[in-house]
Amino acid sequence: MGDYHRDYYRDMSKIYDKVGIDKFSISFGNAMLKYFDTMHPDENFKKNLDFCCGTGTLCGFFKDNGIETKGVDISGEMLNIARNKYPDIEFGEQDIARYLDDETYDFITCIDDAFNHILDIDDAKKVIKNLNMLLRVNGLFILDLTNFSLLPKYIHDKSISKSINDSRLKYYLSKEENLFRLNAEYYENNELIWKNSGLERNYLIDELTKMFNDEGFVLESCSQHLFDEVKCIKWKIIFKKVK
Ligand SMILES: C[S@@+](CC[C@H](N)C(=O)[O-])C[C@H]1O[C@@H](n2cnc3c(N)ncnc32)[C@H](O)[C@@H]1O
């Protein structure tokens, strides 16, 4: 899976922060802190590992809020931006299906469709096994999944645009068996600068929950409206490691 996303994010890295995609992680981060305070008032969530950290904005947010954090991503280009923005935070260039370290974390995050990027079920199982080794008991894995069935129709020529000044990112989605292809086009002053495409897997919640149950997790929460701030076409999911 890795090489495929490396190419896609080589292009995306040039515009990711510029068109504001990373801002999702700030609202998600705020919501997580509220969730910890409300649902786990007596527990410590002070040490984070951010899987698929991209340009590092969520790690920066955690650090600003007194949480120790480390980011992991497969794209060197996304990580270059993260390291420039946050020279004091450690970022590792690795595939999360193969990632291990000696530390134990209170919570691990993987947000903005990042888990959908794991195309192969066996790789997903490896990620979950690793999560079990990396989390403390009662530690949380927090992710969101794009729920493709909530997107309007399946979706040839459906565009989701993000425009800032003269730059514009368009996605066209199309279905390929159990995968979805995101065809991205980037324009400046109406001129096409580049286009590229990435694949995502449509995970079903039951299928995912079974894989987590098999590795010692329980589903703590799954909702579209788990965190008020982030209502969108995603499931926000929390798995708790119980053994
Ligand atoms: C949509 S971006 C999300 C980035 C970040 N989490 C955010 O909220 O802005 C998906 C990220 O997943 C990374 N990625 C995809 N497959 C990966 C893998 N197997 N291991 C590590 N990172 C991966 C990509 O390089 C990209 O930076």
The ligand as a Gaussian input file, in Angstrom:
#p B3LYP/6-31G(d) Opt

LIG

0 1
 C       -5.733000      12.480000       4.481000
 S       -4.085000      12.529000       5.089000
 C       -4.412000      12.845000       6.813000
 C       -3.254000      13.555000       7.470000
 C       -3.503000      14.010000       8.900000
 N       -3.909000      12.900000       9.745000
 C       -4.507000      15.132000       8.968000
 O       -5.489000      14.999000       9.709000
 O       -4.320000      16.156000       8.303000
 C       -3.603000      10.817000       5.085000
 C       -2.138000      10.618000       5.482000
 O       -1.927000       9.209000       5.635000
 C       -0.610000       8.910000       5.209000
 N       -0.516000       7.459000       4.973000
 C       -1.187000       6.728000       4.044000
 N       -0.870000       5.421000       4.147000
 C        0.021000       5.331000       5.177000
 C        0.713000       4.251000       5.789000
 N        0.564000       3.013000       5.347000
 N        1.549000       4.500000       6.818000
 C        1.726000       5.772000       7.276000
 N        1.097000       6.837000       6.734000
 C        0.248000       6.628000       5.706000
 C       -0.426000       9.787000       3.984000
 O        0.940000       9.959000       3.657000
 C       -1.122000      11.082000       4.450000
 O       -0.212000      11.978000       5.035000

